[in-house]
Amino acid sequence: MPDEVLGYLRRTSRRILARRAIEAAGLGVIVGGLLAAGGQIVLWTAGQPHRIAGIMILAAGLLAGVIVAIIKGVSLRQAARYVDNHASLDERLTTVVELAAAGDSSPAAQCVYAQAFEAARSAEASTVNLWVRGRVTASGAMLAVLLCGTLAMLPQRRGADERILDGLGGMSPEAVKALAEEFARAARAADANAPLLARGAEAIRQKDARALAEILADLERRGVRLVKIVRPDVLALATAGGSDANGSVETRPAASPRVGAARHAGGPVHVWDPLYSKFGPGQRSTTQGARIDDPLPVVSYGDAWSAARLRAAGALRTSSIPPEYRRMVRDFFSDR
């Protein structure tokens, strides 16, 4: 009689273990999904491949959950206690496991075995739900997978190296000079990488994107990243400007004639910049007695655009721009 009860408990323990393994896999997916989401965000921000990393972390979490559940296992005592509690069997099955482990075959023990055998065949024992957190775990795992899948759909973000190489041909003279000076400064401070950094400075001055790409790749193999060479404000200035097929700046303001001033058929285009008003002969008044031909504070487009990019980079560094608008500012200057 105890063999029949113990056989029932062995089958029940295997069924419980299978369900625990599935539930543990779901928990592993939840934990791995949160870690994968964080890793994907970090890698995407750094311009590194983020999709494969998210899949690997998610799979590792699932596998770790299954392995932990198998290692823990489900003993006969645990299976008996679980069925006793959920089928209200008054610890009959748990008592059978304890008596069988002690080798008790007395008449009293035989009576307990017979009662436990009838209890194991009852409707209450056969309908016990062996899942502990099935629906909750399944829902959490599904949300974790959806989160990682959504992040995996983000387009691969280009790194600072690629943006500099793409925009080197149309980079403003101010940005070229500042970037080359950063490489030259790093060359003076370096030992083993000094010749390579000096060549990088020369390639920037000549706007040789191919040579600069080889130099940046060589520096990366040596463990030298661009962000360690170039200051953030100069890096923002160098990566903010784009170029079209002709190598000219994409965004050009429309030249509108000033009030009271003669129109020019050619020459440099000037734009109005309020920060230059303090250098003008006086603020322009809107009162009736003001002269309409007072000179407006103007500056060349290249100088105004470079100054605006530097101001934006400084504002991003000092966190004076609200977080919800920082991406908008970066995109505005990187797309032009």
C-alpha positions as a printed NumPy array, in Angstrom:
array([[  0.   ,   0.   ,   0.   ],
       [  2.725,   2.598,   0.747],
       [  4.278,   1.886,  -2.655],
       [  1.086,   2.971,  -4.415],
       [  0.949,   6.209,  -2.423],
       [  4.647,   6.911,  -2.958],
       [  4.242,   6.226,  -6.681],
       [  1.435,   8.759,  -6.81 ],
       [  3.623,  11.289,  -5.005],
       [  6.542,  10.684,  -7.406],
       [  4.309,  11.361, -10.4  ],
       [  2.918,  14.434,  -8.675],
       [  6.4  ,  15.741,  -7.846],
       [  7.445,  15.435, -11.506],
       [  4.337,  17.311, -12.613],
       [  4.978,  20.026, -10.045],
       [  8.622,  20.275, -11.135],
       [  7.604,  20.729, -14.776],
       [  5.295,  23.564, -13.845],
       [  7.859,  25.134, -11.537],
       [ 10.399,  25.064, -14.364],
       [  7.973,  26.872, -16.677],
       [  7.143,  29.428, -14.014],
       [ 10.829,  29.926, -13.21 ],
       [ 11.521,  30.424, -16.916],
       [  8.84 ,  33.129, -16.943],
       [ 10.404,  34.818, -13.934],
       [ 13.783,  34.612, -15.663],
       [ 12.261,  36.263, -18.741],
       [ 10.869,  39.08 , -16.572],
       [ 14.177,  39.737, -14.814],
       [ 16.189,  39.238, -18.005],
       [ 13.78 ,  41.465, -19.917],
       [ 14.279,  44.337, -17.491],
       [ 18.055,  43.917, -17.664],
       [ 17.906,  43.583, -21.452],
       [ 15.819,  46.744, -21.75 ],
       [ 18.317,  48.689, -19.661],
       [ 21.229,  47.278, -21.636],
       [ 19.561,  48.086, -24.949],
       [ 18.988,  51.687, -23.89 ],
       [ 22.613,  52.077, -22.799],
       [ 23.974,  50.497, -25.976],
       [ 21.62 ,  52.47 , -28.222],
       [ 22.637,  55.715, -26.524],
       [ 26.305,  54.822, -27.068],
       [ 25.655,  54.012, -30.734],
       [ 26.495,  50.319, -30.266],
       [ 24.497,  47.318, -31.624],
       [ 21.662,  46.793, -29.156],
       [ 19.336,  44.214, -30.72 ],
       [ 21.476,  41.094, -30.357],
       [ 22.41 ,  42.074, -26.791],
       [ 18.737,  42.261, -25.786],
       [ 17.999,  38.837, -27.275],
       [ 20.989,  37.247, -25.566],
       [ 20.148,  38.691, -22.119],
       [ 16.51 ,  37.628, -22.498],
       [ 17.491,  34.081, -23.471],
       [ 20.009,  33.92 , -20.62 ],
       [ 17.291,  34.881, -18.128],
       [ 14.956,  32.176, -19.437],
       [ 17.667,  29.501, -19.302],
       [ 18.799,  30.561, -15.829],
       [ 15.246,  30.256, -14.497],
       [ 14.864,  26.701, -15.829],
       [ 18.246,  25.627, -14.46 ],
       [ 17.501,  27.021, -10.997],
       [ 14.133,  25.239, -10.882],
       [ 15.68 ,  21.908, -11.896],
       [ 18.483,  22.253,  -9.355],
       [ 16.026,  23.009,  -6.548],
       [ 13.746,  20.138,  -7.572],
       [ 10.566,  18.975,  -5.786],
       [ 10.898,  16.327,  -3.109],
       [  8.214,  13.781,  -2.144],
       [  7.665,  15.61 ,   1.132],
       [  7.107,  18.908,  -0.716],
       [  4.68 ,  17.27 ,  -3.149],
       [  2.781,  15.605,  -0.327],
       [  2.565,  18.832,   1.673],
       [  1.369,  20.746,  -1.387],
       [ -1.448,  18.269,  -2.148],
       [ -2.415,  18.027,   1.538],
       [ -2.749,  21.806,   1.822],
       [ -4.672,  22.344,  -1.422],
       [ -6.952,  19.289,  -1.162],
       [ -7.569,  19.544,   2.595],
       [ -6.321,  15.998,   3.288],
       [ -5.267,  16.721,   6.885],
       [ -1.599,  15.862,   6.213],
       [ -2.357,  12.245,   5.302],
       [  0.149,  12.161,   2.436],
       [  2.829,  13.947,   4.445],
       [  2.413,  11.374,   7.231],
       [  2.825,   8.544,   4.719],
       [  6.149,   9.986,   3.529],
       [  7.417,  10.256,   7.113],
       [  6.308,   6.713,   8.02 ],
       [  7.777,   5.24 ,   4.84 ],
       [ 11.084,   7.027,   5.468],
       [ 11.157,   5.507,   8.958],
       [ 10.302,   2.025,   7.581],
       [  7.243,   1.702,   9.796],
       [  5.043,  -1.291,   8.822],
       [  2.989,  -1.586,  11.976],
       [ -0.789,  -2.133,  11.816],
       [ -1.337,   1.51 ,  12.691],
       [  0.952,   2.545,   9.832],
       [ -0.91 ,   0.2  ,   7.455],
       [ -4.137,   1.923,   8.437],
       [ -2.586,   5.332,   7.668],
       [ -1.352,   4.016,   4.295],
       [ -4.84 ,   2.801,   3.393],
       [ -6.41 ,   6.133,   4.316],
       [ -3.775,   8.054,   2.364],
       [ -4.305,   5.813,  -0.683],
       [ -8.04 ,   6.524,  -0.651],
       [ -7.329,  10.249,  -0.183],
       [ -4.945,  10.277,  -3.155],
       [ -7.672,   8.744,  -5.347],
       [-10.274,  11.265,  -4.215],
       [-11.698,  13.959,  -6.444],
       [-10.153,  16.683,  -4.295],
       [ -6.616,  15.367,  -4.862],
       [ -7.085,  14.775,  -8.59 ],
       [ -8.312,  18.337,  -9.21 ],
       [ -5.563,  20.161,  -7.322],
       [ -4.124,  23.03 ,  -9.357],
       [ -0.358,  22.545,  -9.469],
       [  0.341,  26.045, -10.83 ],
       [  1.412,  28.664,  -8.3  ],
       [  1.72 ,  31.891, -10.307],
       [  0.932,  30.839, -13.862],
       [ -1.153,  33.774, -15.12 ],
       [  0.804,  36.488, -13.352],
       [  4.14 ,  35.111, -14.568],
       [  2.877,  34.665, -18.122],
       [  1.564,  38.247, -18.223],
       [  4.806,  39.686, -16.826],
       [  6.933,  37.66 , -19.243],
       [  4.811,  38.819, -22.177],
       [  5.191,  42.457, -21.152],
       [  8.969,  42.011, -20.781],
       [  9.23 ,  40.484, -24.258],
       [  7.122,  43.283, -25.742],
       [  9.307,  45.892, -24.058],
       [ 12.51 ,  44.343, -25.425],
       [ 10.919,  43.95 , -28.855],
       [  9.899,  47.6  , -28.914],
       [ 13.417,  48.708, -28.   ],
       [ 14.87 ,  46.367, -30.61 ],
       [ 12.845,  48.21 , -33.276],
       [ 14.741,  51.438, -32.572],
       [ 16.944,  52.329, -35.553],
       [ 20.618,  51.875, -34.935],
       [ 22.029,  55.15 , -33.688],
       [ 25.171,  56.349, -35.352],
       [ 28.136,  56.979, -33.128],
       [ 30.129,  60.19 , -32.962],
       [ 32.826,  58.666, -35.216],
       [ 30.371,  57.977, -38.031],
       [ 28.701,  61.368, -37.75 ],
       [ 32.047,  63.157, -37.899],
       [ 33.154,  61.121, -40.904],
       [ 29.851,  61.728, -42.723],
       [ 29.876,  65.465, -42.086],
       [ 33.598,  66.143, -42.444],
       [ 33.287,  67.337, -46.041],
       [ 30.747,  70.036, -45.176],
       [ 32.033,  70.891, -41.725],
       [ 32.411,  74.587, -40.976],
       [ 35.937,  76.034, -40.739],
       [ 35.404,  76.757, -37.064],
       [ 34.477,  73.142, -36.349],
       [ 37.39 ,  71.813, -38.417],
       [ 39.835,  74.043, -36.591],
       [ 38.486,  73.151, -33.155],
       [ 38.456,  69.408, -33.906],
       [ 41.979,  69.442, -35.325],
       [ 43.231,  71.34 , -32.282],
       [ 41.705,  68.694, -30.017],
       [ 43.603,  65.946, -31.839],
       [ 46.794,  67.999, -31.738],
       [ 46.368,  68.611, -28.013],
       [ 45.836,  64.885, -27.433],
       [ 48.943,  64.128, -29.503],
       [ 51.047,  66.398, -27.323],
       [ 49.766,  64.651, -24.194],
       [ 50.161,  61.08 , -25.542],
       [ 53.211,  58.903, -25.966],
       [ 52.597,  55.784, -28.004],
       [ 49.58 ,  57.216, -29.877],
       [ 51.086,  60.657, -30.559],
       [ 51.994,  60.005, -34.235],
       [ 48.559,  58.57 , -34.946],
       [ 46.791,  61.496, -33.311],
       [ 48.98 ,  63.987, -35.204],
       [ 48.017,  62.27 , -38.466],
       [ 44.387,  62.525, -37.39 ],
       [ 44.708,  66.266, -36.872],
       [ 46.219,  66.654, -40.354],
       [ 43.486,  64.486, -41.915],
       [ 40.847,  66.708, -40.298],
       [ 42.474,  69.887, -41.623],
       [ 42.541,  68.356, -45.117],
       [ 38.99 ,  66.962, -44.676],
       [ 40.231,  63.515, -45.7  ],
       [ 37.415,  61.288, -44.43 ],
       [ 39.023,  58.05 , -45.656],
       [ 42.308,  58.652, -43.858],
       [ 40.485,  59.805, -40.74 ],
       [ 38.344,  56.653, -40.757],
       [ 41.449,  54.458, -40.789],
       [ 42.994,  56.481, -37.97 ],
       [ 39.846,  56.299, -35.815],
       [ 39.608,  52.544, -36.39 ],
       [ 43.263,  52.12 , -35.388],
       [ 42.698,  54.221, -32.266],
       [ 39.66 ,  52.139, -31.318],
       [ 41.682,  48.94 , -31.648],
       [ 44.187,  50.475, -29.23 ],
       [ 41.411,  51.253, -26.757],
       [ 41.348,  55.011, -27.406],
       [ 37.804,  56.328, -27.864],
       [ 36.911,  59.583, -29.537],
       [ 35.141,  60.907, -26.444],
       [ 38.443,  60.63 , -24.547],
       [ 40.213,  62.788, -27.129],
       [ 37.667,  65.496, -27.929],
       [ 35.905,  67.648, -25.375],
       [ 32.096,  67.405, -25.324],
       [ 31.498,  70.946, -26.59 ],
       [ 33.837,  70.479, -29.553],
       [ 32.365,  67.041, -30.241],
       [ 28.872,  68.536, -30.26 ],
       [ 30.033,  71.282, -32.618],
       [ 31.684,  68.788, -34.98 ],
       [ 28.747,  66.386, -35.057],
       [ 26.007,  69.022, -35.287],
       [ 26.707,  70.176, -38.827],
       [ 25.687,  68.162, -41.908],
       [ 26.321,  68.642, -45.603],
       [ 24.582,  67.986, -48.874],
       [ 25.994,  66.443, -52.018],
       [ 27.837,  69.636, -52.911],
       [ 29.48 ,  69.856, -49.506],
       [ 27.555,  72.978, -48.518],
       [ 25.504,  73.455, -45.42 ],
       [ 22.03 ,  72.001, -45.785],
       [ 20.025,  74.716, -44.086],
       [ 20.416,  78.193, -45.489],
       [ 18.291,  81.129, -44.354],
       [ 16.437,  83.054, -46.975],
       [ 18.072,  86.431, -47.583],
       [ 15.465,  89.072, -46.891],
       [ 16.314,  92.767, -47.405],
       [ 16.536,  94.925, -44.306],
       [ 14.138,  97.793, -43.872],
       [ 15.677, 100.951, -45.283],
       [ 18.756,  99.12 , -46.598],
       [ 19.757,  98.459, -50.157],
       [ 19.426,  94.961, -51.613],
       [ 22.632,  93.184, -52.547],
       [ 22.907,  91.059, -55.635],
       [ 25.672,  88.91 , -54.171],
       [ 28.12 ,  88.52 , -51.335],
       [ 27.772,  86.847, -47.947],
       [ 24.36 ,  86.321, -46.405],
       [ 23.785,  87.94 , -43.016],
       [ 21.317,  86.893, -40.375],
       [ 19.99 ,  88.714, -37.355],
       [ 21.188,  87.463, -33.979],
       [ 19.772,  89.047, -30.795],
       [ 22.975,  88.272, -28.874],
       [ 24.851,  90.73 , -31.089],
       [ 22.536,  93.615, -30.302],
       [ 24.82 ,  94.822, -27.518],
       [ 27.539,  95.445, -30.113],
       [ 25.252,  97.591, -32.282],
       [ 24.884, 101.376, -32.078],
       [ 21.699, 101.047, -30.011],
       [ 18.599,  99.007, -29.507],
       [ 15.986,  99.373, -32.169],
       [ 12.904, 101.036, -30.707],
       [  9.372, 100.486, -31.902],
       [  8.216, 103.943, -30.847],
       [  7.005, 106.388, -33.45 ],
       [ 10.056, 108.605, -33.22 ],
       [ 12.619, 105.87 , -33.93 ],
       [ 14.62 , 105.846, -37.133],
       [ 13.726, 102.902, -39.354],
       [ 17.154, 102.703, -40.972],
       [ 19.151, 102.145, -37.755],
       [ 21.633,  99.355, -38.373],
       [ 20.429,  95.982, -37.118],
       [ 22.804,  93.654, -35.255],
       [ 23.863,  91.204, -37.994],
       [ 26.499,  88.497, -38.244],
       [ 27.501,  86.067, -40.978],
       [ 25.49 ,  82.863, -41.199],
       [ 28.476,  80.633, -40.466],
       [ 29.392,  82.537, -37.312],
       [ 25.799,  82.616, -36.069],
       [ 25.29 ,  78.898, -36.731],
       [ 28.559,  77.937, -35.006],
       [ 27.735,  80.129, -32.033],
       [ 24.257,  78.609, -31.784],
       [ 25.684,  75.084, -31.795],
       [ 28.178,  75.984, -29.081],
       [ 25.41 ,  77.536, -26.968],
       [ 23.265,  74.424, -27.426],
       [ 26.16 ,  72.134, -26.458],
       [ 26.809,  74.216, -23.354],
       [ 23.133,  74.161, -22.401],
       [ 23.024,  70.362, -22.774],
       [ 26.098,  70.006, -20.558],
       [ 24.706,  72.205, -17.807],
       [ 21.258,  70.557, -17.942],
       [ 19.581,  73.947, -18.37 ],
       [ 17.358,  72.4  , -21.067],
       [ 14.44 ,  70.318, -19.681],
       [ 14.892,  66.547, -20.26 ],
       [ 11.888,  66.302, -22.578],
       [ 13.455,  68.85 , -24.975],
       [ 17.09 ,  67.62 , -25.014],
       [ 16.509,  65.065, -27.748],
       [ 14.766,  67.722, -29.83 ],
       [ 17.744,  70.072, -29.499],
       [ 20.226,  67.33 , -30.414],
       [ 18.175,  66.283, -33.444],
       [ 17.801,  69.891, -34.596],
       [ 21.531,  70.516, -34.709],
       [ 22.528,  67.021, -35.886],
       [ 20.092,  67.108, -38.828],
       [ 21.582,  70.327, -40.205]])
